[in-house]
Amino acid sequence: MLLAKHSFAENLVDTGTPLQVVAQLAGHESLQTTRRYVTPSEADLRKAVKGISWEW
């Protein structure tokens, strides 16, 4: 169940859903709990940097 909840929260954040809405939908009383679910991994950060266009 934990993985499904994590994926649900992460997918909502990826689509631009505000964190407060994600927290409510996930049943979290604290935004800090929600932040733990949606903190990007090192792989996520590397992917984001690779997606930057360095051409001006």
ChimeraX attribute file (.defattr): number of C-alpha atoms within 10 A of each C-alpha:
attribute: neighborCount
match mode: 1-to-1
recipient: residues
	/A:1	6
	/A:2	8
	/A:3	9
	/A:4	9
	/A:5	14
	/A:6	16
	/A:7	14
	/A:8	17
	/A:9	22
	/A:10	19
	/A:11	14
	/A:12	17
	/A:13	15
	/A:14	11
	/A:15	8
	/A:16	9
	/A:17	13
	/A:18	11
	/A:19	16
	/A:20	14
	/A:21	14
	/A:22	22
	/A:23	19
	/A:24	13
	/A:25	13
	/A:26	16
	/A:27	12
	/A:28	13
	/A:29	11
	/A:30	11
	/A:31	14
	/A:32	10
	/A:33	13
	/A:34	21
	/A:35	15
	/A:36	10
	/A:37	18
	/A:38	19
	/A:39	10
	/A:40	12
	/A:41	9
	/A:42	9
	/A:43	9
	/A:44	11
	/A:45	11
	/A:46	11
	/A:47	11
	/A:48	10
	/A:49	10
	/A:50	10
	/A:51	9
	/A:52	8
	/A:53	7
	/A:54	6
	/A:55	4
	/A:56	3
